[in-house]
Amino acid sequence: MQDMEKAMEEGRLIKTDPIHLIVNLISLVVFPLAAKPLVSGMILSEQDIEFDDFMKERIPRLKEYFLQSITP
């Protein structure tokens, strides 16, 4: 967390509360796994998408989303 705060002070990252940033990242990763029945049954089944395929596609998208949210 100190590295993140230093990067924010140097202007390499957008200034934000590191704790909220970390919790947001954890939430984006954990929620689909915790809510797998809901995600699979209500959302993915209508699109004929398998959960594992969805998660494989989600990982690079999360990386891109997260980096865009913290990069000036």
Residue pairs with C-beta under 8 A, 6 or more apart in sequence:
1 18
1 19
1 22
4 13
4 18
4 21
5 18
7 13
8 14
8 15
8 16
8 18
11 72
12 72
13 70
13 71
13 72
14 69
14 70
14 71
14 72
16 70
21 70
25 66
28 62
28 65
28 66
29 62
32 39
32 54
32 55
32 58
33 55
36 51
39 51
39 54
40 51
44 50
44 51
44 54
